Amino acid sequence: MDFTKMHGLGNDFVVIAGETALPEGADALAVRLCDRNFGIGADGLVFILPSDSADFMMRIINSDGSEAEQCGNAIRCVAKYVYDNGLTDKETITIETLGAGAQQVQLTVENGKAAAVRVDMGRPVLAGLEVPTTVDADPVIGHPIEVDGREFRFTAVSMGNPHCVIFVDDAAGFDLHTWGPKLEVHPLFPRKTNVEFVSVTNRSHADMRVWERGAGPTLACGTGACATVVASVLNGLTDRTATVSLKGGDLLIEWSESDNRVYMTGPAAEVFRGSLQGGLQ
Ligand SMILES: N[C@H](CCC[C@H](N)C(=O)O)C(=O)O
């Protein structure tokens, strides 16, 4: 069983193509392969599968074995993989995910390889009960949430997966490891949540650090960057097009006023290829 190690701004994945459906035990396999000491090491395990409604389907399993509905950095990696490996010759393709259906993906090709990738990440879901949260409001902006005696104010956004966006003075210096895991499992989020700490520097730029549901601290989060710009607009802090700087690099995000869809542009990279001894067991 061959695999390809890829990343989007350091948010890294083991990518497996060629299966016709999600294999039995994909959760346990993700835990094993994503282990950075005893496995390959990655934030998630990604399967490229056939689709009835798009050119390809992507399914993503976090390193803790939980399946996510959507993954922005992984979808750019999948787009690069299918083009670079000749599974398609189209530079505009569609990829289906559980959380957003068939999404249009535009490749920028350089020297025969996909370089930058622009993804239609779909429409944000802002109704609190649909994110989901337990807050019956639409949208949920600046809502109080308390953990260990400390109160934060969050804005809730779903990009197919849930996000808890909190504005702080210094995202890069914020104590992500203390507060991220507590907020990830807060009862206000029935399906847990990704947590973004954001400091806005001007109308077209924000710094963001992320604690991901099911993966912990990652260097970048594509859906989180989308949620960051949506929340920043809802809070009157940025314009609808902004660059989000993550620990692993920058993503350009546009929340289009005309179609209410969020577009994400960023890189994807292949690091190495390998084969799994003993297949998918
Ligand atoms: N951990 C996320 C999935 C990966 C999202 C992130 N890596 C991205 O690039 O969007 C979740 O459980 O919702």
The ligand as a MOL file (V3000), in Angstrom:
LIG
                    3D

  0  0  0     0  0            999 V3000
M  V30 BEGIN CTAB
M  V30 COUNTS 13 12 0 0 0
M  V30 BEGIN ATOM
M  V30 1 N -9.1320 18.9100 12.8680 0
M  V30 2 C -10.2020 19.4040 11.9790 0
M  V30 3 C -10.0280 18.8070 10.5710 0
M  V30 4 C -8.8100 19.3730 9.8740 0
M  V30 5 C -8.9910 20.8400 9.5940 0
M  V30 6 C -7.7190 21.6000 9.2570 0
M  V30 7 N -6.5080 20.8310 9.2520 0
M  V30 8 C -7.8730 22.3660 7.9600 0
M  V30 9 O -6.8740 22.5690 7.2470 0
M  V30 10 O -9.0210 22.8150 7.6900 0
M  V30 11 C -11.5720 18.9860 12.5160 0
M  V30 12 O -11.6650 17.9660 13.2050 0
M  V30 13 O -12.5470 19.7070 12.1920 0
M  V30 END ATOM
M  V30 BEGIN BOND
M  V30 1 1 1 2
M  V30 2 1 2 3
M  V30 3 1 2 11
M  V30 4 1 3 4
M  V30 5 1 4 5
M  V30 6 1 5 6
M  V30 7 1 6 7
M  V30 8 1 6 8
M  V30 9 2 8 9
M  V30 10 1 8 10
M  V30 11 2 11 12
M  V30 12 1 11 13
M  V30 END BOND
M  V30 END CTAB
M  END
